[in-house]
Amino acid sequence: MIDKAFLVDFNILIYHLNNEPVATRFLTENFHKCCISQLSFIEVLSFDFTHEERLSVQSLLETF
């Protein structure tokens, strides 16, 4: 069983991608305790990213 303390909502991920310091700090400090749902994965990728951004974002999401 994987021991995770936080199920991160897609809003936190979007705030992080938009360089919101509180979201970035939370993820940085707690990354090892975080997971995301498949729905959040899909929701984040539904945003309008350039091809390069999309690859980078998908890579980040896959680390969860």
Biopython code that builds the backbone (N, CA, C, O; Angstrom):
import numpy as np
from Bio.PDB.StructureBuilder import StructureBuilder

atoms = [
    (1, "MET", "N", (0.829, -1.182, 0.000)),
    (1, "MET", "CA", (0.000, 0.000, 0.000)),
    (1, "MET", "C", (0.875, 1.247, 0.000)),
    (1, "MET", "O", (1.863, 1.321, 0.730)),
    (2, "ILE", "N", (0.512, 2.212, -0.811)),
    (2, "ILE", "CA", (1.255, 3.464, -0.888)),
    (2, "ILE", "C", (0.716, 4.412, 0.167)),
    (2, "ILE", "O", (-0.492, 4.633, 0.257)),
    (3, "ASP", "N", (1.606, 4.967, 0.958)),
    (3, "ASP", "CA", (1.198, 5.863, 2.036)),
    (3, "ASP", "C", (1.283, 7.314, 1.567)),
    (3, "ASP", "O", (2.369, 7.892, 1.518)),
    (4, "LYS", "N", (0.142, 7.896, 1.223)),
    (4, "LYS", "CA", (0.065, 9.282, 0.774)),
    (4, "LYS", "C", (-0.867, 10.040, 1.706)),
    (4, "LYS", "O", (-1.881, 9.499, 2.147)),
    (5, "ALA", "N", (-0.532, 11.280, 2.006)),
    (5, "ALA", "CA", (-1.343, 12.083, 2.917)),
    (5, "ALA", "C", (-2.266, 13.052, 2.192)),
    (5, "ALA", "O", (-3.277, 13.480, 2.750)),
    (6, "PHE", "N", (-1.925, 13.405, 0.939)),
    (6, "PHE", "CA", (-2.680, 14.427, 0.235)),
    (6, "PHE", "C", (-3.113, 13.956, -1.146)),
    (6, "PHE", "O", (-2.312, 13.442, -1.925)),
    (7, "LEU", "N", (-4.391, 14.142, -1.430)),
    (7, "LEU", "CA", (-4.916, 13.960, -2.778)),
    (7, "LEU", "C", (-5.030, 15.365, -3.355)),
    (7, "LEU", "O", (-5.920, 16.128, -2.980)),
    (8, "VAL", "N", (-4.128, 15.699, -4.263)),
    (8, "VAL", "CA", (-4.016, 17.062, -4.778)),
    (8, "VAL", "C", (-5.060, 17.308, -5.862)),
    (8, "VAL", "O", (-5.150, 16.562, -6.838)),
    (9, "ASP", "N", (-5.838, 18.356, -5.675)),
    (9, "ASP", "CA", (-6.848, 18.755, -6.638)),
    (9, "ASP", "C", (-6.175, 19.416, -7.842)),
    (9, "ASP", "O", (-5.072, 19.953, -7.737)),
    (10, "PHE", "N", (-6.854, 19.366, -8.981)),
    (10, "PHE", "CA", (-6.259, 19.938, -10.186)),
    (10, "PHE", "C", (-6.017, 21.438, -10.051)),
    (10, "PHE", "O", (-5.121, 21.971, -10.706)),
    (11, "ASN", "N", (-6.792, 22.131, -9.217)),
    (11, "ASN", "CA", (-6.574, 23.572, -9.029)),
    (11, "ASN", "C", (-5.184, 23.863, -8.470)),
    (11, "ASN", "O", (-4.532, 24.819, -8.891)),
    (12, "ILE", "N", (-4.739, 23.059, -7.540)),
    (12, "ILE", "CA", (-3.396, 23.241, -6.975)),
    (12, "ILE", "C", (-2.347, 23.077, -8.068)),
    (12, "ILE", "O", (-1.376, 23.831, -8.121)),
    (13, "LEU", "N", (-2.543, 22.103, -8.930)),
    (13, "LEU", "CA", (-1.597, 21.884, -10.024)),
    (13, "LEU", "C", (-1.593, 23.063, -10.994)),
    (13, "LEU", "O", (-0.530, 23.493, -11.443)),
    (14, "ILE", "N", (-2.766, 23.581, -11.316)),
    (14, "ILE", "CA", (-2.849, 24.732, -12.216)),
    (14, "ILE", "C", (-2.215, 25.961, -11.572)),
    (14, "ILE", "O", (-1.493, 26.706, -12.236)),
    (15, "TYR", "N", (-2.479, 26.179, -10.286)),
    (15, "TYR", "CA", (-1.835, 27.300, -9.591)),
    (15, "TYR", "C", (-0.312, 27.152, -9.647)),
    (15, "TYR", "O", (0.401, 28.126, -9.889)),
    (16, "HIS", "N", (0.169, 25.963, -9.430)),
    (16, "HIS", "CA", (1.615, 25.715, -9.503)),
    (16, "HIS", "C", (2.143, 26.035, -10.903)),
    (16, "HIS", "O", (3.174, 26.691, -11.048)),
    (17, "LEU", "N", (1.436, 25.572, -11.920)),
    (17, "LEU", "CA", (1.878, 25.826, -13.299)),
    (17, "LEU", "C", (1.836, 27.312, -13.647)),
    (17, "LEU", "O", (2.545, 27.762, -14.548)),
    (18, "ASN", "N", (1.009, 28.071, -12.935)),
    (18, "ASN", "CA", (0.932, 29.523, -13.132)),
    (18, "ASN", "C", (1.827, 30.277, -12.151)),
    (18, "ASN", "O", (1.675, 31.482, -11.950)),
    (19, "ASN", "N", (2.759, 29.548, -11.547)),
    (19, "ASN", "CA", (3.773, 30.131, -10.648)),
    (19, "ASN", "C", (3.189, 30.789, -9.403)),
    (19, "ASN", "O", (3.693, 31.815, -8.946)),
    (20, "GLU", "N", (2.148, 30.214, -8.865)),
    (20, "GLU", "CA", (1.579, 30.691, -7.601)),
    (20, "GLU", "C", (2.448, 30.149, -6.471)),
    (20, "GLU", "O", (2.506, 28.936, -6.267)),
    (21, "PRO", "N", (3.131, 31.037, -5.728)),
    (21, "PRO", "CA", (4.105, 30.586, -4.719)),
    (21, "PRO", "C", (3.551, 29.623, -3.668)),
    (21, "PRO", "O", (4.238, 28.677, -3.285)),
    (22, "VAL", "N", (2.338, 29.843, -3.201)),
    (22, "VAL", "CA", (1.788, 28.972, -2.158)),
    (22, "VAL", "C", (1.626, 27.549, -2.675)),
    (22, "VAL", "O", (1.970, 26.592, -1.981)),
    (23, "ALA", "N", (1.108, 27.406, -3.881)),
    (23, "ALA", "CA", (0.914, 26.074, -4.461)),
    (23, "ALA", "C", (2.253, 25.399, -4.727)),
    (23, "ALA", "O", (2.429, 24.217, -4.434)),
    (24, "THR", "N", (3.185, 26.146, -5.278)),
    (24, "THR", "CA", (4.514, 25.579, -5.573)),
    (24, "THR", "C", (5.221, 25.149, -4.298)),
    (24, "THR", "O", (5.835, 24.083, -4.252)),
    (25, "ARG", "N", (5.135, 25.977, -3.263)),
    (25, "ARG", "CA", (5.767, 25.625, -1.988)),
    (25, "ARG", "C", (5.133, 24.366, -1.393)),
    (25, "ARG", "O", (5.837, 23.476, -0.914)),
    (26, "PHE", "N", (3.798, 24.297, -1.427)),
    (26, "PHE", "CA", (3.122, 23.117, -0.905)),
    (26, "PHE", "C", (3.581, 21.855, -1.635)),
    (26, "PHE", "O", (3.923, 20.855, -1.005)),
    (27, "LEU", "N", (3.585, 21.909, -2.959)),
    (27, "LEU", "CA", (3.990, 20.724, -3.727)),
    (27, "LEU", "C", (5.455, 20.375, -3.490)),
    (27, "LEU", "O", (5.809, 19.201, -3.381)),
    (28, "THR", "N", (6.292, 21.384, -3.413)),
    (28, "THR", "CA", (7.718, 21.141, -3.191)),
    (28, "THR", "C", (7.964, 20.488, -1.832)),
    (28, "THR", "O", (8.744, 19.543, -1.718)),
    (29, "GLU", "N", (7.296, 20.999, -0.816)),
    (29, "GLU", "CA", (7.502, 20.489, 0.541)),
    (29, "GLU", "C", (6.823, 19.144, 0.789)),
    (29, "GLU", "O", (7.246, 18.392, 1.668)),
    (30, "ASN", "N", (5.788, 18.839, 0.033)),
    (30, "ASN", "CA", (4.987, 17.650, 0.328)),
    (30, "ASN", "C", (4.893, 16.657, -0.828)),
    (30, "ASN", "O", (4.083, 15.731, -0.780)),
    (31, "PHE", "N", (5.695, 16.834, -1.846)),
    (31, "PHE", "CA", (5.558, 16.023, -3.047)),
    (31, "PHE", "C", (5.541, 14.522, -2.745)),
    (31, "PHE", "O", (4.732, 13.786, -3.311)),
    (32, "HIS", "N", (6.410, 14.077, -1.876)),
    (32, "HIS", "CA", (6.502, 12.648, -1.555)),
    (32, "HIS", "C", (5.255, 12.119, -0.853)),
    (32, "HIS", "O", (5.057, 10.907, -0.758)),
    (33, "LYS", "N", (4.408, 13.036, -0.358)),
    (33, "LYS", "CA", (3.181, 12.641, 0.334)),
    (33, "LYS", "C", (1.932, 12.909, -0.508)),
    (33, "LYS", "O", (0.813, 12.787, -0.009)),
    (34, "CYS", "N", (2.115, 13.273, -1.782)),
    (34, "CYS", "CA", (0.987, 13.675, -2.629)),
    (34, "CYS", "C", (0.690, 12.652, -3.720)),
    (34, "CYS", "O", (1.569, 11.934, -4.196)),
    (35, "CYS", "N", (-0.565, 12.616, -4.089)),
    (35, "CYS", "CA", (-0.986, 11.857, -5.258)),
    (35, "CYS", "C", (-2.095, 12.654, -5.945)),
    (35, "CYS", "O", (-2.656, 13.579, -5.359)),
    (36, "ILE", "N", (-2.405, 12.293, -7.181)),
    (36, "ILE", "CA", (-3.488, 12.939, -7.909)),
    (36, "ILE", "C", (-4.408, 11.856, -8.461)),
    (36, "ILE", "O", (-4.001, 10.710, -8.653)),
    (37, "SER", "N", (-5.632, 12.235, -8.706)),
    (37, "SER", "CA", (-6.578, 11.290, -9.290)),
    (37, "SER", "C", (-6.431, 11.277, -10.810)),
    (37, "SER", "O", (-5.838, 12.183, -11.397)),
    (38, "GLN", "N", (-6.970, 10.254, -11.426)),
    (38, "GLN", "CA", (-6.970, 10.200, -12.886)),
    (38, "GLN", "C", (-7.775, 11.357, -13.454)),
    (38, "GLN", "O", (-7.434, 11.892, -14.509)),
    (39, "LEU", "N", (-8.834, 11.744, -12.766)),
    (39, "LEU", "CA", (-9.640, 12.867, -13.219)),
    (39, "LEU", "C", (-8.828, 14.158, -13.217)),
    (39, "LEU", "O", (-8.903, 14.932, -14.171)),
    (40, "SER", "N", (-8.057, 14.402, -12.166)),
    (40, "SER", "CA", (-7.205, 15.595, -12.120)),
    (40, "SER", "C", (-6.174, 15.566, -13.237)),
    (40, "SER", "O", (-5.886, 16.594, -13.849)),
    (41, "PHE", "N", (-5.624, 14.402, -13.499)),
    (41, "PHE", "CA", (-4.658, 14.229, -14.594)),
    (41, "PHE", "C", (-5.281, 14.700, -15.908)),
    (41, "PHE", "O", (-4.674, 15.467, -16.656)),
    (42, "ILE", "N", (-6.489, 14.231, -16.176)),
    (42, "ILE", "CA", (-7.195, 14.572, -17.417)),
    (42, "ILE", "C", (-7.594, 16.049, -17.429)),
    (42, "ILE", "O", (-7.470, 16.718, -18.455)),
    (43, "GLU", "N", (-8.069, 16.553, -16.297)),
    (43, "GLU", "CA", (-8.491, 17.956, -16.230)),
    (43, "GLU", "C", (-7.341, 18.900, -16.525)),
    (43, "GLU", "O", (-7.504, 19.863, -17.274)),
    (44, "VAL", "N", (-6.190, 18.636, -15.950)),
    (44, "VAL", "CA", (-5.038, 19.508, -16.181)),
    (44, "VAL", "C", (-4.648, 19.471, -17.658)),
    (44, "VAL", "O", (-4.358, 20.511, -18.250)),
    (45, "LEU", "N", (-4.640, 18.294, -18.244)),
    (45, "LEU", "CA", (-4.251, 18.194, -19.656)),
    (45, "LEU", "C", (-5.291, 18.784, -20.603)),
    (45, "LEU", "O", (-5.016, 18.954, -21.791)),
    (46, "SER", "N", (-6.475, 19.097, -20.097)),
    (46, "SER", "CA", (-7.507, 19.694, -20.959)),
    (46, "SER", "C", (-7.262, 21.180, -21.212)),
    (46, "SER", "O", (-7.909, 21.775, -22.073)),
    (47, "PHE", "N", (-6.334, 21.782, -20.468)),
    (47, "PHE", "CA", (-6.019, 23.188, -20.683)),
    (47, "PHE", "C", (-5.273, 23.369, -22.001)),
    (47, "PHE", "O", (-4.693, 22.428, -22.542)),
    (48, "ASP", "N", (-5.302, 24.589, -22.496)),
    (48, "ASP", "CA", (-4.703, 24.906, -23.790)),
    (48, "ASP", "C", (-3.210, 25.185, -23.631)),
    (48, "ASP", "O", (-2.807, 26.317, -23.365)),
    (49, "PHE", "N", (-2.400, 24.152, -23.795)),
    (49, "PHE", "CA", (-0.947, 24.261, -23.700)),
    (49, "PHE", "C", (-0.331, 24.193, -25.089)),
    (49, "PHE", "O", (-0.909, 23.608, -26.005)),
    (50, "THR", "N", (0.842, 24.792, -25.239)),
    (50, "THR", "CA", (1.612, 24.546, -26.458)),
    (50, "THR", "C", (2.075, 23.093, -26.418)),
    (50, "THR", "O", (1.977, 22.435, -25.382)),
    (51, "HIS", "N", (2.567, 22.604, -27.518)),
    (51, "HIS", "CA", (3.032, 21.212, -27.571)),
    (51, "HIS", "C", (4.130, 20.968, -26.528)),
    (51, "HIS", "O", (4.104, 19.963, -25.816)),
    (52, "GLU", "N", (5.085, 21.883, -26.443)),
    (52, "GLU", "CA", (6.193, 21.733, -25.494)),
    (52, "GLU", "C", (5.697, 21.790, -24.055)),
    (52, "GLU", "O", (6.134, 21.006, -23.213)),
    (53, "GLU", "N", (4.781, 22.719, -23.774)),
    (53, "GLU", "CA", (4.221, 22.814, -22.428)),
    (53, "GLU", "C", (3.468, 21.538, -22.067)),
    (53, "GLU", "O", (3.589, 21.025, -20.954)),
    (54, "ARG", "N", (2.705, 21.044, -23.004)),
    (54, "ARG", "CA", (1.918, 19.826, -22.778)),
    (54, "ARG", "C", (2.829, 18.646, -22.417)),
    (54, "ARG", "O", (2.523, 17.880, -21.502)),
    (55, "LEU", "N", (3.931, 18.505, -23.128)),
    (55, "LEU", "CA", (4.878, 17.424, -22.831)),
    (55, "LEU", "C", (5.461, 17.588, -21.425)),
    (55, "LEU", "O", (5.595, 16.619, -20.677)),
    (56, "SER", "N", (5.799, 18.815, -21.086)),
    (56, "SER", "CA", (6.359, 19.088, -19.761)),
    (56, "SER", "C", (5.334, 18.830, -18.660)),
    (56, "SER", "O", (5.653, 18.219, -17.640)),
    (57, "VAL", "N", (4.117, 19.293, -18.865)),
    (57, "VAL", "CA", (3.053, 19.095, -17.878)),
    (57, "VAL", "C", (2.735, 17.615, -17.727)),
    (57, "VAL", "O", (2.568, 17.124, -16.611)),
    (58, "GLN", "N", (2.651, 16.912, -18.831)),
    (58, "GLN", "CA", (2.364, 15.482, -18.756)),
    (58, "GLN", "C", (3.472, 14.747, -18.013)),
    (58, "GLN", "O", (3.204, 13.834, -17.232)),
    (59, "SER", "N", (4.692, 15.140, -18.253)),
    (59, "SER", "CA", (5.813, 14.529, -17.538)),
    (59, "SER", "C", (5.690, 14.775, -16.036)),
    (59, "SER", "O", (5.920, 13.866, -15.238)),
    (60, "LEU", "N", (5.328, 16.000, -15.645)),
    (60, "LEU", "CA", (5.128, 16.305, -14.233)),
    (60, "LEU", "C", (4.009, 15.442, -13.650)),
    (60, "LEU", "O", (4.170, 14.853, -12.581)),
    (61, "LEU", "N", (2.885, 15.369, -14.345)),
    (61, "LEU", "CA", (1.751, 14.605, -13.840)),
    (61, "LEU", "C", (2.088, 13.121, -13.673)),
    (61, "LEU", "O", (1.605, 12.470, -12.747)),
    (62, "GLU", "N", (2.900, 12.606, -14.553)),
    (62, "GLU", "CA", (3.270, 11.193, -14.481)),
    (62, "GLU", "C", (4.186, 10.879, -13.305)),
    (62, "GLU", "O", (4.370, 9.711, -12.965)),
    (63, "THR", "N", (4.759, 11.899, -12.682)),
    (63, "THR", "CA", (5.610, 11.648, -11.505)),
    (63, "THR", "C", (4.781, 11.350, -10.265)),
    (63, "THR", "O", (5.303, 10.840, -9.274)),
    (64, "PHE", "N", (3.490, 11.666, -10.317)),
    (64, "PHE", "CA", (2.607, 11.352, -9.192)),
    (64, "PHE", "C", (2.238, 9.905, -9.301)),
    (64, "PHE", "O", (1.495, 9.393, -8.463)),
]
sb = StructureBuilder()
sb.init_structure("model")
sb.init_model(0)
sb.init_chain("A")
sb.init_seg("    ")
for serial, (resi, resn, name, xyz) in enumerate(atoms, 1):
    if name == "N":
        sb.init_residue(resn, " ", resi, " ")
    sb.init_atom(name, np.array(xyz, "f"), 0.0, 1.0, " ", f" {name:<3s}", serial, name[0])
structure = sb.get_structure()
